[in-house]
Amino acid sequence: MRRTDRLFDIIQILRDGKLHRAQDIATRLEVSVRTVYRDMDTLTASGVPVEGERGVGYMVREAITLPPLTLTTEELEALNLGMAIVAEAADPALKSAALSLADKIDAVLPTQTVAEADAWKFAVYPFADAARGFTHMAPLRAAIKSRQKLRLVYQRIDGELTDRTIRPLHMEYWGRVWTLTAWCENRNDFRVFRVDLIQEATPLPELFLDEPGKRLEDYVP
C-alpha cells in the first residue's frame, strides 16, 4: 500500500470519533505500530485534528472535511500550480497554509490509474520558488501530451548555449528547480534539463512514438 493511500485509510478509520489504539490500526492496515506512529505525526503536522498519544490511542474530535470531489487532470494541475504560487507569498501565514494544503491533498490522492509514461504530471515535492521555469511550462506541457519533438536552446551550467532536439517525457519539481526528463536525439540518450535554463523551446513538425529504450519507463537515473 502506498503511504498516501494508508494515510487516507487512517483518516477514514478515525472519522467515527472513537478512540483507536495504534496496534488495532496497525493490524487493520497490516503495518507496524511504528509506522502508524509516524503516520499520526504526519497527519498532525498536516493540520488534521488528531488527538491522542502513543500507548493510549488516537481520535478525531473536530471534523474538518470537504464533500468528495472528482478532479480532472487539468484541475489537479491548476490546483498544484495555484498552491505553488501562493507558497511564494510574502505573508508567512499564507505560505504555511499552502504547504499544509499541499500535504493534505497529497495524503488523499488515489492511486494513479494511468501509467506514468503515458501522462505528464508535476511530481509531489515541497513547493518553493514556484516561478522558476513557468515561462516554458505551457509549450513543454503541450509537447509531452501530444508527443511532439522540441528544439531546445539550453544554457549549460558553465553558461555555454547548446542546441538540442528532444522527445519531452516528464516534468518534475524538486523544491527549487523544475526539471524536464527527455530523450535527446543529439546524444542518443536520456537527459534531464533544468527548465529555468531553457532559453527557447520550439515545437517541431514531428511527432514521436513510444519506442523501447526511449520511453520514460526505460529511464534509469
N, C-alpha and C positions, 0 to 999 in steps of 0.2 A: 504493500500500500504506500502510495506517495504521501509525504508528510503533509502536504496541503489537504489531501483527502482525509487524512487522520484528524487534523485539526477541525475540519468541518464536522466529522463524526462526533468528536468530543463536544462541540457546541450543541449538537443535536441531543446528546445524552444529558447535558446539563440543563437544557431548556425546561425540564419539568419542575425546576425549582427545588428538587430534593437534594439531600446530601449524598454524594457518591464517593466511595473510597477509591484511591488511586489503584489499589490492587484489583478492584472489581472492573474498573475501566480498562486496565491493562489486560485482564483476562478476556474481556469482551472484544478488544481490538487485536489481541494476540501480539502484544508487545511487552517490553519490560516495564516495571514500575518506574525505573529511572527515566525511561523515555516519556512516560506520562508526566513526570515532574517537569521535565524540560518543556514539554508542550504547554503545560499550565503556565510556566514562566513566559512563554512566547505569547500566549493569549492575553495574559495580564498586561504585558508590555504593549500589546496592540490595542489596548483600551477595552477589551471585553470585560464586563463587570463580574469577574470570577472572585469569589471569596472562599477562603479555606487555607489549610496548611498541610504540609506533609505529615503523614501519620494520623491525620484526623479525617480529612475528606474535602471535597470541593462542591460548590454550588453556585448558581447564578441567581441573585435576588432581584436584580434590576434588569428587566427585559428591554433591550435596545435592538430592535430588529426592523428590517425593511421587508415589504412584500417580495416574494420571489420575482426575480427579473430574468428575462432571457435576452442577452445582448448579442447583437450581430458582431462579426469580426471587426467591422469598421467602427461600431460603437465602442467596443473594448479598446481599440487603438486610440480613439478620441479621448476616452476616459484616462488612459495611461498618459497620453500627451498632456492633457489638462492638469493632471496631478504633478507631472514633471515641471510644468511652467509655474504652478503655484508654489512648488517646493523651492523655486528661486526667489520668492518674495522676500522683501526685506523684513517683513513682520515675522518674528520668531514663532508666534502662535499659529499663523497660517502655514508656515513651513512644517512645524511639528504636526499639524493636523493632516497635511498632505501625505507625509511619511506614514503616519498612523493609518490613514485610509488605504494607502497602498498595501500595507501589511494585511489589513482585514480582507481586502479584495483578493489578495494572493492566497489567503487561507481558505477561501471558499470556491476558488475556480475549479470547475470539473476537469477531469482528465481529458486531454486533447484527443479528439476523435479523428483528427486529420494528421497524417504523417508529417513530421517536422519538415521533411524535404519537400513537401508539396505546399507549404504555406510560409509566408513571411510573418515575422512577429517581432515584437520588442521583448527580449528576454527580461525576466523579472530580476532586476538589480536595484539597489538604492538609487533614488532619483537625486541627482545633483548636476549643476552646470548643464541644465537641460537644453539650453540654446545652442550648444555646440553641435554642429552637424545638421541643424534644421534646414539650412539653405538648400541642401541637395536631397532632403528626405523624400519629397514628392516624386521626383524622377526615379530615384532608387527604388522606392516602394512600387511604383508602376512597372518598372522593368522586372522586378522579382516576380510580381504577379503574372505578367504576360510572357515571362521567359524571353526577354529581349536583350540582346547584347548591347553593351555600352562601351563608349570610348571615354576613358578617364585621362585627364591631365592631373597627375598626382605629385604632390610635393613630398619628397622623402624627408626623413628626419634631418639629414645633412643639408636640406634646403634645395637640393637639385630637383628639377622637374623631370618627370618621366611620363611617357605616353603609353597607355595600356588599352588593350581590347579585352573585355572580361565578360564572363557569364555571371551576373549577380545572383547569389543564392540565399543569403540570410543576413539580417542585421541584428546587432545586439548592443545593449547599453551597459557599460561596465562601471557605472558610478561617476566617472569623469569623462569617459570617451565613448563615442559611438564607433562601432566597427562594422565593416562590411566583409563578409566571407564570400569569396568568388573564385571561379576557375579562371586563371589568367591564360589567355591564348598566347601571349608573348613568351611566358615562362613555361608553358605546358605543365602547369602545376597549380595547386591551390595557393591563394594568397589572402591575407587579411589586411584590409586597408582601414586606416583611421579616417572616418568620414570628414572630420574637421580639416584634414589635409588635402581633401579633394578640391582641386581648383575648378575643374569642369567635369560634367557628367552628361555626355551627349548620347541619346538613344540612336542606335544604328538600325538600318532597314533589314535586320536579320534576326530571326528568332532561333532559339536553340532547343533541342530535345534532351531529355534525360538520357545520358549515356553512361554505362557502367564505368566507374573510375573517375567520373567528373561530376557526380551528384553530391549533394550535401551529406548524405549518409555515408559517402565514401571518404569524407574528410576526417583525418585523424590528426588533431593538433599536436 
